[in-house]
């Protein structure tokens, strides 16, 4: 690992999905959802040339969000897992804690667990909350993208209320 002690975690909720499918798991993105994912992909590419590790729920709408983001996956370790579908925040934290390489990660998932996960990363006590922290505290809308930074060098050290919210694009 490099000497930079910071880790960067991006949290992305899937884009707008169709209400017409046999099951919730099989809901595809709408045209608007595809466009949202492409826009968030551009934002991610501006921030980093590639992301070391990507975790994505195996639901169709999250896989399509990853696809339409058009990220450079050549150097990324990508894990598409059913256990990330509508899971609890603790499951998401356990996945992040198991990352064993790189300085950046992307998590693509679903509410309500994804919102609660992001909220739980915010500092517990803060004399002054930023407008971004207030916005994230209130909601995590479709295709919202949060960027957190952690002042540690190992993903296993990340725990609740230790993140610094760098950006929150809704």
Secondary structure, DSSP 4 states (H G I P E B T S, - for coil): --S--EEEEEEEE---B-S-SSSGGGPPB-HHHHHHHHHHHHHHHHH-S--SEEEEESSHHHHHHHHHTT---TT-EEEEEGGGTT--HHHHHHHHHT--S-SEEEEEE-TTHHHHHHHHHS-S--SS--HHHHHHHH---TT-EEEEEEE-S-GGG--TT--EEEEEE-
